[in-house]
Structure formats: C-alpha cells, structure tokens
Amino acid sequence: QKLVKAKMISPNCLFCHIIRQRSQRHLIYYHIREIKAANPHNREARTYGIRNFFFVLICRNYKGDVDMAEIDHFLPLLMQHEEEGLLCPVLSHGNVHFMWIKHSNLYLVATTNKNSNASLVYSFLYKLVEVFTEYFKELEEESIQDNFVVVYELLDELMDFGFPQTTDSKILQEYITQQGTKLEVAKSKVPTTVTNAVSWRSEGIKYKKNEVFIDVIESINVLVNANGNVMSSDIVGSIKLKTMLSGMPELRLGLNDRVLFALTGRDKGKTVVMEDVKFHQCVRLSRFESDRTISFIPPDGESELMSYRINTHVKPLIWIESVIEKFSHSRVEIMVKAKGQFKKQSVANNVEVRVPVPSDADSPKFKTSTGTAKYVPEKNMVVWTIKSFPGGKEFLMRAHFGLPSVENNELEGKPPITVKFEIPYFTVSGIQVRYMKIIEKSGYQALPWVRYITQSGGTLIRLQYNMTYCFRNVFYLSKGSDVEM
Amino acid sequence: MMCDFLFSLVCTGEIFELKAELNSDKKEKKKEAVKKVIASMTVGKDVSALFPDVVNCMQTDNLELKKLVYLYLMNYAKSQPDMAIMAVNTFVKDCEDPNPLIRALAVRTMGCIRVDKITEYLCEPLRKCLKDEDPYVRKTAAVCVAKLHDINAQLVEDQGFLDTLKDLISDSNPMVVANAVAALSEIAESHPNSNLLDLNPQTINKLLTALNECTEWGQIFILDCLANYTPRDDRESQSICERVTPRLSHANSAVVLSAVKVLMKFMEMLPKDLDYYGTLLKKLAPPLVTLLSAEPELQYVALRNINLIVQRRPEILKHEMKVFFVKYNDPIYVKLEKLDIMIRLASQANIAQVLAELKEYATEVDVDFVRKAVRAIGRCAIKVEQSAERCVSTLLDLIQTKVNYVVQEAIVVIKDIFRKYPNKYESVIATLCENLDSLDEPEARAAMIWIVGEYAERIDNADELLESFLEGFHDESTQVQLQLLTAIVKLFLKKPTETQELVQQVLSLATQDSDNPDLRDRGYIYWRLLSTDPVAAKEVVLAEKPLISEETDLIEPTLLEELICHIGTLASVYHKPPSAFVEGSRGVQHKRLPGSSAAGVSEAPPAVIPSQGDLLGDLLNLDLTPPTTTGPPPPASSGMQMGAMDLLGGGLDSLVLLCDPQMGTGFGAPPAAMPASFNVPVSGGLDDLFDLGVSLEIPNKMIFVSVQVWLPAMKAKGLEISGTFVRRAGVIQMEMTLTNKAMSVMTDFAIQFNRNSFGLAPAGPLQVLTPLSPNQSIEAALPLSTVGPVMKMEPLNNLQVAVKNNIDVFYFSCQYPISMLFAEDGKMERQVFLATWKDIPNDNESQFQIKDCHLNSDAASNKLQGSNIFTIAKRTVEGQDMLYQSMKLTNGIWVLAELRVQAGNPNYTVSTICLVLEICRIIN
C-alpha cells in the first residue's frame, strides 16, 4: 500500500510525482511526503523518512506493462543519485526506466520498459504541467487532490495507450470542464476542433472589437570571463500574440527578415538574420520553408507565435566591473561599478545586479550611489536594485561583510555576478514588425496593434531585455579602485 | 473538500456506508458516492468489494458519473473478471450512443480492460467504431486496435482489424491518420517481420501530407514511422528530406529531434557531391543548437543525441563550439554532456578557447565535473598535437593547487600524454613525484607507478619510490599490483645492478603470496623470461609501445549507425542498442542506416542471397569459401563475409568433400546425397548467374560481384574499405570505396598485393588524390594486370592486400570471383574441344547439380556467354539438352564443362573438366 497514515505526516517537505509511461502507459502522480531527518547527512535516517512517508498522489496506468509498484524504487534511486552528485533525468531499475521532471515540489514521473521516444516523454510531461496550470492556476498537491475527477478526465483525454492526444488546454476546456455539474449531456459534444487540422482554435469565436496585440521580447545572453572578454553572446527573441479576433482569421506577419528580403529582391532598410526560428503549431511550416511567409490561423487569446535566435556579437548593455577583496578571518569588501552602454535616450528598468558573497559572511554594510542593496543570506548574495538606469550613466555600490575567524573549510563554488534589467521600446537586434495582415471571410476590419514606440508614445509594443552576464571569477585585488562615489 | 473525506474514510463501516449511498435513488448522492469510491481508490485503498454496486451505476446519462464508473472498472475488472462481464452490455450499448464522446469513451475503456471474456465482446463495437462517422471516435478506435492486439494478437488478426487499421492511413482526418500510424507502429514493433507498415511511395506520400496537418504529437508518430522507411533511390530520399525539413522549425523539441532522425538517416542515401546534401547539412546545425535552450531534461536528451551526431557527421556542428560552453547554473548532467561534446569538437582552430574554458571548469567545486574537465584537458593534448605543450603546463598548474582529486586525475591523464608523445615532457616527472604520497585512488597510483617504471633510468630514486609501494603490496588493488610488478621488472632491466633484490621480492610476492591468477601468471612469465634469456626479456618488456589513438571513447561504427536510427529514444540517451535494455527485444532486427556504400553488409542477415541480379559472384564465391577440410582456417578477413557465406560455405565443404578424390569419394556421387542446405542457395546463385548474363550482354560486357566490406573500420583505425571486382571490356578492376570513419584526415594511400595464384597485381598506383576527411568516402578503381608473381594460394582465389595510409599499414584478404579471369577469347574450336575433352583424364572431372533453374538450355547458354562462358556445342539425348562449354582463364588454362538440362526438370547437372584439378573444383 502506498498510502501511509496521514496523521503521521508532518509535512516539512512535500513531493509529488507524476509517473507516466510511454510504453507507455502509466501516468502516476506520485505524492511523497518526507520528514526531514534531524541530521540530513545521516543517510539512514533520511531513507527511513522517505520509506515511511510518501505515497502516490495520483497515477494513471496507460498500458499495464509496467507494474505500478515499480514506482516504489523511484525515490530511493533518485536520492541515491542525488547523494552521489550524479543526478540524471533518466533513472532505471531493472528493466523499468523512469523519466522525470520536477515542478515546484511535485515530481512528474513517466515509466516505461520499452525503447520509448524520450524527447516526446519530456515534452509531454512539460505539456502536462502547462495544461494543469491552465486548469488549476497552480499545479500543486492541493489542486490535484481537490480536482482529482477532472485530473483523471484530463489524463484520459491527453493520452491514450501512451500516445499523446489533444493537449491544447483551450480546446480541452471546451469539453472537459472543471465544474462537472455544469456539464449538460446535450452540450457535451466533442468540439470538432479536437480532430480538425486546425486543432488549436474553435469556430464561432466572437469579439465586438477585433484586435491583435503583438509583443516582441528579446533577451540577450552574454557570458563574460574574468578578464572582461565576452565569451559568448546570443539573442533569443520571441513574438507573443494576444489575439482577440472573431471567426477564423488568416494572419500574415511580416518581419524585416534578411532571407525574405533577399528572396523578394528588396534590399532597403535594416534587416535581421535569424539563425533559427521556431514556430507555434499554427504556423504553416512548409510555407515558411518555401517562401519565408509567416502565415497562420492564430489561437485565441495569448500565445507564443514564434521564437528566434540571433547569433550576432552583442556588447553587454550594462557593463560591470567588480573588485572583491577577501581578508581571510576578518572581512570581505566588495565594489561594483555598473555602466549603461546603451543610447542616452533609453532607460533600463528594474536593474538587478546580483553579487555572490561567501556563505559564512555576516554583518553587511552597504553604500550605493543610486538604488538599494540588500543581502539575501539564503542565496549567499547581495542584490543591488536600480529602478531606473539611463543610458550612458555609471553607478557604484560598495559592500562590506564580516567573516568569522574560524574559516569554513568547505569548498565553495564560484557563482557569477548576474545582471537583470529591462529596456522598453527597443530591440537590440533591430527586428521590426513590418505588417500584420488579417483576413477573415466576414471581412471585418481588425486592428493589429503593432504597438510601435514611434506611433503611440510608448504604449504599444513593449520591448524588454533580460540580460545575464557572468563573471566567472571573483577578483581578489589588494586595493580598491579609483572610481568616485 | 476532497481532503476531508479522503482521509475521513475509516475502514470499518465505510464500505457499508458507501454501499448504501451507491444504491440510493438520488442521482446526486450516487455521484458523490462514486466520487468517494474513486477517491479511496486513488489513495490506494481496496474498494473492490463495491464492484457490483458501482457497476449498477453505469447505466446513467450523466457523462461525468459514467467516466468515474469506467475508471473504477479499469482498475478492478482484472481482479474480478466474472463480475466485469456484467458491464459488457452497457459498453456495447454505449458504443452506439448518439453522442460521439460516449461512443469513444466506451471503446477507449473497453480496450483498457484486460479481461479475455470482455475482449470477445469488444470486436463488434470496435468494428463499428473504426468506421464511425465521427473522427474523434475513429481515432480512439484506431488506438483501441493496438490495445486489443496487446491482449490478444491472434484475435486482431483473425478479425481483420489490421487491414481496417491500414485503411485508416488514408483517412481524410489527420488525427485519425496519426493515431493509425502510431497504432500500427506499435503493433509492428512486436512483430518485426510482419511487414505491417507496408511502406511504399504512395503511403509515404499520404503520411507526408498528413504531417503538415496533424497535431505536434501526430507529427512525431509520423516522423518516427518515416524513419523506418528505406527510400528506393537518392531522388526519393531527397524529396522526402525536402518535405521533412520544415519540421525543424517546430516549437516542440520532440518534433525537431524526430525530424533530425529522419534527415540523418535519409542523408546516407544522398550523394555527397549533391548541392542539396550540403544545404541539408547547413540546415541541421541551427535547430540542434536551439535545442540547448529547451528545458534541462530535453537539453540532456538533445546533448546525448548531438554526441552521436557529432561522431557520425562532425561537419554539422564544427563551428558551434561556443554554444557548448558550460553555464554556471546548468544541471550537472547537462554540464557533463556538454564537456564531452566540447572535446569531440576540439580542433586546432578552437583549442585555445577550449583550453581556457576547461581550465575554468577545473577550478569549480563539483567533483565529478572537475575530474571530467581535467581528463578533458588530457584528451585535448592527445587529440591536438599543437596544444599538447599548453595542456601539459595547464595540468601542472592544476597539480600545484594540491586539490587531491585534481592531482590524481591529472596524473592519470599525463600518463596518457606520455604514451602519445614519448620522451617529450619528462621534465614534469619531478613535479609528479612530489605528489606521490597524496595518491589514494588505484587508477592514479597505477598511472604514477607506470610513469616511474617507464622512465626509471631518469629517476634517480626510482627504486626507492617503487619500494615504498611494495610495503603494502597485498592491500593494493589488482590494477596497482600488476602495474607495480611490471614497473619493477622494467626498472630491473634498466638498472640491473642495484635492483636485483627488489625484483626478487616483487616476483615472490606476486607468484607465491598472491591468490590472483593474473598476477601470478604475469609474475611467472617475467620470472622465466628473466631467468632464461634476459636479452629477450629486455626486448619484450621494454619494447616500443604502439601509439594510443586520438579518440578514446568513440562508439563502434555499427552501433553508432544503429543509434542514429534511434535518435530521440531511450537508446540514444543510454548509447546502447534497444536490445541491451528492453526485455524480449533480442532477435528483433537491428536498425541500420541505408547507404550507397555497403557499410551495412557486414551485418547482412544470414542465408539471404543478395537479390538483384547479383550475382555470379555469389555462386562462385560459394565455391571459393575456404574449405576447412583442406586448408588452414579462413583468414581473419573472411569473417567479414558474415553469415551468408558461412552458411553456404558449410554446404560447399560437403561439396568439395564429394568431389575430392583425395578424400576417397568417387565422382558422380548421387546428387541427392548433397546436403539440403546447399542445394537451395546454389540454385539461387545460379539463377542469379543467369540473371546476370542478361544484364551483362548489353554493351560493354561487364562482370561484377556484390560489394563486400573487406576491411572493417574497427580493424583499421577508422579506415573502412569495401569493394568488388569488375571485369570491364577485358580489364579486371578492383573497385573500392574507402571510407574514413575516424576523426582525423587520412592521406598518402598506397596499395600492394601479396603473390597470388593467378598473378594479379595492380596495374597502376592507387588513385586517391585528395586527403580523405572524416566521414568522407571516396571511390577508387584499381586496374589489375595478371602478370604479377604467382604463388598458389589456399583457396585459389584468395588475394592478400596491404593498404597503407598516413596512419598505418593495414592488411586484409579477399576473394575474387574466378569468373573475373574468364577471358573473352575463351571460345574453343569444336574439334579442339572434343580432343581436349577426351585428353583430360576422368579423374579431373567434378560434377554438381543446380536445382530450380527454370531456364531452357538456350537461354542459359546465352546468359552464360555474358560471363565469358561459351557454348561450343549442344546436343539432345533422351530429352536432355547437353551443352558443352568452354572458358579460358587469363593464365591460359582451359576449362571445359558439360551442362545437362532436362526439359521439365528444373535441376541442372554440371560437369567440369580441366587439366588442373583444383581449378576444376573452384570453377564449380
């Protein structure tokens, strides 16, 4: 029996597992409750805790070729691997293979004994999280327990005999509803959408005002080494839609894509080379392949239409220089200088510079030329926040920590300094939405809110940057720098 | 709310209470009761006692309640098969419900109930549902066929469901097509030979059309199914690739990986000089790189697959080194995989960058990661010679850190560097010796001991160092003990005067006090060597060691090919063939890449004679397989001919036995005495021979045999040679395909033959002008003359070949078909024929029979003429056609044959005579 008396549980730590099998055929939500042993290094105490305090939260056996009891081996295996530092997304016990992902404190585990398509399994597990999140707002122990009837229904609808079926939550919500009582027999027909070629949009959607909002979000990832050299940089962008259109509209999106311009023979204006592009299910891929046209019938509401990767060399938009002096047994002194390397008229918002500090540091003192610095002991870092950071400006932060006289002899990692920020109304790649054509057979006029900064004074297209760059090495210098506070 | 009653159920009384509620008249109460039952079931309580009561609730028009009851049934039907029957009626009724949701639900649930009695009743409803007007029901029914097949395969076949399922591939609805494909693939997996997924260009076309329209999951089923197809030619292959490439832009990583699988497989068929081939290679890189921004688990799967792809086609990602740089917050499994790929991609062009990265990693805190990073530095040194010096100094820096596991790992890799570049970096030995005491891992200790032994003459206190290890000899692991033994012997041979005592000590420790047979044996060998002939001992122990290869952990090429066919699956994650971890899959055919080169031949399923007009060669080869009764065991290379040949060879042996006077058996032994296994293949062979004749009569008289792998890559450091012999317009040619399966460029090819029976020799040098880069193949035709030195070989047509390249010299032997040697002027004058026939003693005759050859004598004669076997005369005696034929070998020996064909009897009898008996045998 997987259930252990509930009363014994004092939930310090909750785990929940979903186990599915693609050979498939199990989907088990595994719920594990664990009592934290007094001494976490005492392995016996730990295992004891697990063996006695976990149970399957929910499970679904899709095929029946793997014994449901096999899941009992999962957690000990996981713990063992974790302890050896060899965590792996695939674990196996005998001829049963566990493929798992973790979502907050739940484990979703798929089991199989065949040579299953592993990438399909993981994609599906993540899809599962997505669907449940859409249904229950949050996927957690309570939401599964409180909605177990719907969960079972969903599990049946999402996958049959190990084959994923309909996984579009908007469509599922049309015939699998949370309030069972609302479901009238007469209404419970299969939406034709389920089996249609257009399986992501239902017919008969109506809006009074037809609009579509486009967001272009680019994030740049830069890796800077200790010497200040940019090791690698790339831009990952995504175009998100919020569609509020009636009927079955045909959309066409035009970007300043260099390949498209080359194909059509136009060579005016700035163009962008997209290294790789990924599209939502709705985009006609063969059409894009042949003439680079992005044409599609959009899903209703919010969705990510496409993502792209650009391989150009970008300079860090906020440049960081740091001097960290560690005087063993007494103190650590940190000096961080941040410089905005973007246009003066742009402003970076919500800038966050995260600086690592030794885990045994104490009594923090800060001094900043702007913004606020905060010590986050559970993450061993100082977070320096600047609400608004204009281009071309330079700011400084100094921090001082005490160190215990007895040195911690455990080796510590060398986490990088990370920087986060957003710069609205601006794409670093220069990508532009040239047009969005909307055609619907009823002929209505739709407004594509290509919210472009120059058109409407900053309310339409929101462009933001998330930038992370890292200093792998922490400097140990003998003297502070000459930057003025 | 749930929680409340979830835990409120107390064992006693609750079942009783539920029973009452289930039988209540109120619908709402009933439903709540069923919910409670399911809730108990979910948390693992046994509520099977309520079976009849729950089944009673089944007849309801409330869909939700119905679903709950069905759920209950799926769980408990197996434990209560008799009661499950009670539900059958409702199922059958529900399968006719006007609401498609209910029809589908019923058929879906019935398939999940694994009770034999129920399955019988399932057939009729299933048949209807497979033809349902609603696609939702059809797609559910399609999956149900796979479920039913899993329970009772025979039933599915008897009921003809498989054919219906095949018809669904042509369904108008893409989702139905996708599910039908998935179901068929699943069924086919358990019946590898059933040819269920009879893939032909028409079905492929249907699948490709559906590919554009179905859901992401459907696309995966279809792509996985496509990957099992083998296109007929490169054009078809290209057109499929063209239609699959758009999938590389799908947002779902699993779709991308399945598309990559299809492309990687079909790419094998494309000629490398095709423009499209290059375009395709370029298209593959960006999506593979993008997979690295997916969720970590998917990244892991992608990286494991990229590892395979990089080994198969390094050119795809050779410029993408930077994306494999490790990020601080990558999970450990991603870090380790990235590191592996970094080493594979390391080359002279990027080595500086890679080294800088590796040095960073080596100072991290994660032990496994650091170890692997240190090891990687060593591998770079071995792989890229120009970087060796920098790598060694990096390693020395790391040793200075004194971090225990870093030092040990560094010493292990430095040993390998010494092996690769002997006598180059000995200056570091002093530093290494300083760390002797800190080594506690066997591998590191063994490596250190090896270094001390190898360079004993340069280390003044080598004896002291080794002696210090000797103290705890019995506590060391075997690895260290063996190494210590060898090292001390080396030391003794280098400095005999000072170390006699030491060597005696270690020898007695190894031979007298040890229980380990390996250690004891090695001890005795050294002991005897040293006591009998110290000079020989020196030659043996201090011999120059072969260089170690650059790539240490390459996957063996045939396994790699199989894994490429399994991209995206668990096999590709484990880097193991499915048969290694899936129960019951042994004997399932291994997947192979298609290929214009005969790379796969070495794995050809046994006892299958190559089908297309192939070949005279086969027939002849049969005879040529070394007869074990008369000669030494076949040379190593004959192993390449694999199963087919072996089997046939067995048959041949018996034949030889029958025909060989030395074995005391007379000629003309009754054909019936021949082993059955022989008859069938040979007749097949002759069929082929005849087929061949037809194709060869046309213009320029060519004779060729099937392509064989002569030199497998694993035996020749990555060089694979496959080839065949061709006779074109009187010139014998050896046509070879040289494939570089190693990671480095090959140049400077040359070829030489050993002396052989018919004096075959290269008429010119081997023309391989361009360097052969990794994974590239090149074709070379080598014209042969027959004027070389002659030496009789066993078997006669054996040819020993040596091929040299910049890496090494490799040897292989192959057998050429004797028909290559039949000269065009082999037509004898009738008179001469008659005279010769009489002149040759009867003892020189050999006879055999060919069965199942449905050609009349004229057709046969025509076809044989294509192979330079000329018919001199024909006569008919008692309904038997007798063909008299002659052929002339290049060395001037004539062979005469009599072919007896009886009308209506598909069996031919052939008698050959020749002055030289052995030739006679071989020609048979």
HADDOCK unambig.tbl for C-alpha pairs under 7 A between the chains (distance, minus, plus):
assign (segid A and resid 1 and name CA) (segid B and resid 44 and name CA) 6.19 0.50 0.50
assign (segid A and resid 2 and name CA) (segid B and resid 44 and name CA) 6.25 0.50 0.50
assign (segid A and resid 3 and name CA) (segid B and resid 43 and name CA) 6.06 0.50 0.50
assign (segid A and resid 3 and name CA) (segid B and resid 44 and name CA) 6.19 0.50 0.50
assign (segid A and resid 57 and name CA) (segid B and resid 43 and name CA) 6.95 0.50 0.50
assign (segid A and resid 58 and name CA) (segid B and resid 42 and name CA) 6.09 0.50 0.50
assign (segid A and resid 87 and name CA) (segid B and resid 332 and name CA) 6.93 0.50 0.50
assign (segid A and resid 87 and name CA) (segid B and resid 333 and name CA) 6.45 0.50 0.50
assign (segid A and resid 88 and name CA) (segid B and resid 333 and name CA) 5.81 0.50 0.50
assign (segid A and resid 89 and name CA) (segid B and resid 297 and name CA) 5.86 0.50 0.50
assign (segid A and resid 95 and name CA) (segid B and resid 581 and name CA) 6.31 0.50 0.50
assign (segid A and resid 95 and name CA) (segid B and resid 582 and name CA) 6.52 0.50 0.50
assign (segid A and resid 95 and name CA) (segid B and resid 583 and name CA) 6.99 0.50 0.50
assign (segid A and resid 113 and name CA) (segid B and resid 582 and name CA) 6.26 0.50 0.50
assign (segid A and resid 114 and name CA) (segid B and resid 582 and name CA) 5.51 0.50 0.50
assign (segid A and resid 115 and name CA) (segid B and resid 569 and name CA) 6.14 0.50 0.50
assign (segid A and resid 115 and name CA) (segid B and resid 570 and name CA) 5.35 0.50 0.50
assign (segid A and resid 115 and name CA) (segid B and resid 571 and name CA) 6.20 0.50 0.50
assign (segid A and resid 115 and name CA) (segid B and resid 578 and name CA) 5.95 0.50 0.50
assign (segid A and resid 115 and name CA) (segid B and resid 582 and name CA) 6.60 0.50 0.50
assign (segid A and resid 116 and name CA) (segid B and resid 569 and name CA) 5.38 0.50 0.50
assign (segid A and resid 116 and name CA) (segid B and resid 570 and name CA) 5.79 0.50 0.50
assign (segid A and resid 117 and name CA) (segid B and resid 568 and name CA) 5.60 0.50 0.50
assign (segid A and resid 117 and name CA) (segid B and resid 569 and name CA) 3.90 0.50 0.50
assign (segid A and resid 117 and name CA) (segid B and resid 570 and name CA) 6.26 0.50 0.50
assign (segid A and resid 118 and name CA) (segid B and resid 568 and name CA) 5.83 0.50 0.50
assign (segid A and resid 118 and name CA) (segid B and resid 569 and name CA) 4.78 0.50 0.50
assign (segid A and resid 118 and name CA) (segid B and resid 570 and name CA) 5.45 0.50 0.50
assign (segid A and resid 119 and name CA) (segid B and resid 254 and name CA) 4.82 0.50 0.50
assign (segid A and resid 119 and name CA) (segid B and resid 298 and name CA) 6.14 0.50 0.50
assign (segid A and resid 119 and name CA) (segid B and resid 301 and name CA) 6.42 0.50 0.50
assign (segid A and resid 119 and name CA) (segid B and resid 568 and name CA) 5.57 0.50 0.50
assign (segid A and resid 119 and name CA) (segid B and resid 569 and name CA) 6.87 0.50 0.50
assign (segid A and resid 120 and name CA) (segid B and resid 254 and name CA) 4.99 0.50 0.50
assign (segid A and resid 122 and name CA) (segid B and resid 297 and name CA) 6.84 0.50 0.50
assign (segid A and resid 122 and name CA) (segid B and resid 298 and name CA) 6.36 0.50 0.50
assign (segid A and resid 123 and name CA) (segid B and resid 254 and name CA) 6.49 0.50 0.50
assign (segid A and resid 145 and name CA) (segid B and resid 2 and name CA) 6.36 0.50 0.50
assign (segid A and resid 145 and name CA) (segid B and resid 3 and name CA) 6.85 0.50 0.50
assign (segid A and resid 146 and name CA) (segid B and resid 1 and name CA) 6.64 0.50 0.50
assign (segid A and resid 146 and name CA) (segid B and resid 2 and name CA) 5.13 0.50 0.50
assign (segid A and resid 164 and name CA) (segid B and resid 217 and name CA) 6.08 0.50 0.50
assign (segid A and resid 165 and name CA) (segid B and resid 217 and name CA) 6.95 0.50 0.50
assign (segid A and resid 180 and name CA) (segid B and resid 64 and name CA) 6.60 0.50 0.50
assign (segid A and resid 185 and name CA) (segid B and resid 62 and name CA) 6.59 0.50 0.50
assign (segid A and resid 185 and name CA) (segid B and resid 63 and name CA) 6.65 0.50 0.50
assign (segid A and resid 189 and name CA) (segid B and resid 99 and name CA) 6.48 0.50 0.50
assign (segid A and resid 189 and name CA) (segid B and resid 100 and name CA) 6.86 0.50 0.50
assign (segid A and resid 189 and name CA) (segid B and resid 101 and name CA) 6.19 0.50 0.50
assign (segid A and resid 190 and name CA) (segid B and resid 100 and name CA) 6.81 0.50 0.50
assign (segid A and resid 190 and name CA) (segid B and resid 101 and name CA) 5.86 0.50 0.50
assign (segid A and resid 195 and name CA) (segid B and resid 135 and name CA) 6.42 0.50 0.50
assign (segid A and resid 195 and name CA) (segid B and resid 136 and name CA) 6.11 0.50 0.50
assign (segid A and resid 195 and name CA) (segid B and resid 175 and name CA) 5.65 0.50 0.50
assign (segid A and resid 197 and name CA) (segid B and resid 174 and name CA) 6.47 0.50 0.50
assign (segid A and resid 197 and name CA) (segid B and resid 213 and name CA) 5.08 0.50 0.50
assign (segid A and resid 197 and name CA) (segid B and resid 214 and name CA) 5.84 0.50 0.50
assign (segid A and resid 232 and name CA) (segid B and resid 322 and name CA) 6.39 0.50 0.50
assign (segid A and resid 275 and name CA) (segid B and resid 286 and name CA) 6.26 0.50 0.50
assign (segid A and resid 276 and name CA) (segid B and resid 286 and name CA) 5.36 0.50 0.50
assign (segid A and resid 276 and name CA) (segid B and resid 287 and name CA) 6.24 0.50 0.50
assign (segid A and resid 277 and name CA) (segid B and resid 249 and name CA) 5.74 0.50 0.50
assign (segid A and resid 278 and name CA) (segid B and resid 249 and name CA) 4.44 0.50 0.50
assign (segid A and resid 278 and name CA) (segid B and resid 250 and name CA) 5.14 0.50 0.50
assign (segid A and resid 278 and name CA) (segid B and resid 251 and name CA) 4.82 0.50 0.50
assign (segid A and resid 279 and name CA) (segid B and resid 249 and name CA) 5.94 0.50 0.50
assign (segid A and resid 279 and name CA) (segid B and resid 250 and name CA) 5.14 0.50 0.50
assign (segid A and resid 279 and name CA) (segid B and resid 251 and name CA) 5.04 0.50 0.50
assign (segid A and resid 280 and name CA) (segid B and resid 250 and name CA) 6.62 0.50 0.50
assign (segid A and resid 280 and name CA) (segid B and resid 251 and name CA) 5.59 0.50 0.50
assign (segid A and resid 281 and name CA) (segid B and resid 216 and name CA) 6.77 0.50 0.50
assign (segid A and resid 281 and name CA) (segid B and resid 250 and name CA) 6.81 0.50 0.50
assign (segid A and resid 285 and name CA) (segid B and resid 246 and name CA) 5.26 0.50 0.50
assign (segid A and resid 285 and name CA) (segid B and resid 247 and name CA) 6.69 0.50 0.50
assign (segid A and resid 285 and name CA) (segid B and resid 249 and name CA) 6.91 0.50 0.50
assign (segid A and resid 286 and name CA) (segid B and resid 246 and name CA) 5.32 0.50 0.50
assign (segid A and resid 289 and name CA) (segid B and resid 246 and name CA) 5.59 0.50 0.50
assign (segid A and resid 411 and name CA) (segid B and resid 365 and name CA) 6.32 0.50 0.50
assign (segid A and resid 412 and name CA) (segid B and resid 365 and name CA) 6.34 0.50 0.50
assign (segid A and resid 413 and name CA) (segid B and resid 364 and name CA) 5.93 0.50 0.50
assign (segid A and resid 413 and name CA) (segid B and resid 365 and name CA) 5.28 0.50 0.50
assign (segid A and resid 414 and name CA) (segid B and resid 364 and name CA) 6.74 0.50 0.50
assign (segid A and resid 415 and name CA) (segid B and resid 328 and name CA) 6.64 0.50 0.50
